[in-house]
Amino acid sequence: MNINDVIIRHEKENERREVENLIREAFWNVYRPGCSEHYVIHVLRDDPAFVSELNFVMEKDGRIIGQNMFMKTVIEKDGGGVVDVLTMGPICVTPELKRRGYGKIILDYSLERAAEMGFGAVLFEGNILFYGKSGFTYSSEFGIRYHDLPEGADASFFLCKELRTGYLDGVTGVYQTPQGYYVSDEDVERFDRDFPPKQKLKLPGQLF
Ligand SMILES: CC(C)(COP(=O)(O)OP(=O)(O)OC[C@H]1O[C@@H](n2cnc3c(N)ncnc32)[C@H](O)[C@@H]1OP(=O)(O)O)[C@@H](O)C(=O)NCCC(=O)NCCS
């Protein structure tokens, strides 16, 4: 794989709609009929927890083909107090270039930049088959639980990677998804009307 054919850089303000459209194309009908992720990033960019220094796009032949972004959040420690951590995403690659290694390139690049900034760990919801290749493991192995998940429920979707080895040593507690990720279906619907029409399909394998 030639990794020299892409440039990874910060998203520019005048590219926001292009990036939202990329995200919409990448997530459409994947986890649910339609998707909400293009609206989620639209909202999160203005959130105080958004890390603008880690808002990356990947460019190939003058076109944006991938993106990733991070938010600050916390683990609420058992016994009190919080540990500052990052969460991640949406992350995507344009559908026609999936499974060619581009996702791993932007993921690894953005994780390195996050580590350089001094962040200690990233936790989020994802597929171990992809993120495991970049050093993620199950958060349960660190003793970190997902908020609102009943005890004994499958938490294999909830992943963690330390950016600083030992950052989570001795930490057990509950991870909190930043509030900004919770958007209403009505707001998503309204936002989506400004994009080209796309058919929502109920497909096997969708989560919702
Ligand atoms: C998830 C996503 C960002 C991965 O990017 P990608 O460029 O397709 O992935 P890569 O080619 O870099 O994958 C690297 C390796 O991870 C694994 N992998 C990637 N996606 C996988 C999947 N859906 N299922 C199983 N393994 C996967 C594979 O082992 C792959 O290597 P291989 O193709 O040689 O087998 C991209 O597929 C995407 O945009 N998907 C739709 C949106 C989405 O689901 N985003 C993530 C939400 S958590």
The ligand as a Tripos MOL2 file, in Angstrom:
@<TRIPOS>MOLECULE
LIG
   48    50     1     0     0
SMALL
NO_CHARGES

@<TRIPOS>ATOM
      1 C1        -14.3640    2.0770    9.8160 C.3       1 LIG1
      2 C2        -13.5360    2.7470    8.7320 C.3       1 LIG1
      3 C3        -13.1110    4.1560    9.1760 C.3       1 LIG1
      4 C4        -12.2720    1.8920    8.5340 C.3       1 LIG1
      5 O1        -11.4830    2.4630    7.5320 O.3       1 LIG1
      6 P1        -10.9580    1.5540    6.3330 P.3       1 LIG1
      7 O2        -10.0790    2.3950    5.4770 O.co2     1 LIG1
      8 O3        -12.1200    0.9070    5.6780 O.co2     1 LIG1
      9 O4        -10.1370    0.4580    7.1240 O.3       1 LIG1
     10 P2         -8.6610   -0.0750    6.8070 P.3       1 LIG1
     11 O5         -8.5600   -0.5330    5.4040 O.co2     1 LIG1
     12 O6         -7.6660    0.9360    7.2510 O.co2     1 LIG1
     13 O7         -8.6720   -1.3300    7.7800 O.3       1 LIG1
     14 C5         -7.5240   -1.8300    8.3680 C.3       1 LIG1
     15 C6         -7.8540   -3.2140    8.8770 C.3       1 LIG1
     16 O8         -8.8700   -3.1470    9.8970 O.3       1 LIG1
     17 C7         -9.7780   -4.2460    9.7340 C.3       1 LIG1
     18 N1        -11.1190   -3.7460    9.4420 N.ar      1 LIG1
     19 C8        -11.4760   -2.5300    8.9620 C.ar      1 LIG1
     20 N2        -12.8160   -2.4200    8.8730 N.ar      1 LIG1
     21 C9        -13.3050   -3.5880    9.2830 C.ar      1 LIG1
     22 C10       -14.6170   -4.1070    9.4200 C.ar      1 LIG1
     23 N3        -15.7140   -3.3640    9.1190 N.pl3     1 LIG1
     24 N4        -14.7720   -5.3740    9.8660 N.ar      1 LIG1
     25 C11       -13.6870   -6.1350   10.1750 C.ar      1 LIG1
     26 N5        -12.4200   -5.6980   10.0730 N.ar      1 LIG1
     27 C12       -12.2310   -4.4430    9.6400 C.ar      1 LIG1
     28 C13        -9.2750   -5.0870    8.6330 C.3       1 LIG1
     29 O9         -8.4600   -6.1020    9.1870 O.3       1 LIG1
     30 C14        -8.4420   -4.1530    7.8180 C.3       1 LIG1
     31 O10        -7.4520   -4.7960    7.1270 O.3       1 LIG1
     32 P3         -7.8280   -5.6830    5.8070 P.3       1 LIG1
     33 O11        -8.7520   -4.8600    4.9520 O.co2     1 LIG1
     34 O12        -6.4910   -5.9340    5.1930 O.co2     1 LIG1
     35 O13        -8.4740   -6.9220    6.3340 O.co2     1 LIG1
     36 C15       -14.2810    2.8310    7.3790 C.3       1 LIG1
     37 O14       -14.5420    1.5300    6.9240 O.3       1 LIG1
     38 C16       -15.5820    3.6150    7.4380 C.2       1 LIG1
     39 O15       -15.6010    4.7990    7.1710 O.2       1 LIG1
     40 N6        -16.7150    2.9410    7.7370 N.am      1 LIG1
     41 C17       -18.0400    3.5830    7.7860 C.3       1 LIG1
     42 C18       -18.1490    4.5410    8.9470 C.3       1 LIG1
     43 C19       -17.7790    3.8560   10.2570 C.2       1 LIG1
     44 O16       -18.2370    2.7730   10.5630 O.2       1 LIG1
     45 N7        -16.9370    4.5310   11.0570 N.am      1 LIG1
     46 C20       -16.4680    4.0180   12.3230 C.3       1 LIG1
     47 C21       -17.4710    4.1480   13.3970 C.3       1 LIG1
     48 S1        -16.8420    3.5240   14.9380 S.3       1 LIG1
@<TRIPOS>BOND
     1     1     2 1
     2     2     3 1
     3     2     4 1
     4     2    36 1
     5     4     5 1
     6     5     6 1
     7     6     7 2
     8     6     8 1
     9     6     9 1
    10     9    10 1
    11    10    11 2
    12    10    12 1
    13    10    13 1
    14    13    14 1
    15    14    15 1
    16    15    16 1
    17    15    30 1
    18    16    17 1
    19    17    18 1
    20    17    28 1
    21    18    19 ar
    22    18    27 ar
    23    19    20 ar
    24    20    21 ar
    25    21    22 ar
    26    21    27 ar
    27    22    23 1
    28    22    24 ar
    29    24    25 ar
    30    25    26 ar
    31    26    27 ar
    32    28    29 1
    33    28    30 1
    34    30    31 1
    35    31    32 1
    36    32    33 2
    37    32    34 1
    38    32    35 1
    39    36    37 1
    40    36    38 1
    41    38    39 2
    42    38    40 1
    43    40    41 1
    44    41    42 1
    45    42    43 1
    46    43    44 2
    47    43    45 1
    48    45    46 1
    49    46    47 1
    50    47    48 1
@<TRIPOS>SUBSTRUCTURE
     1 LIG1         1 GROUP 0 **** ****
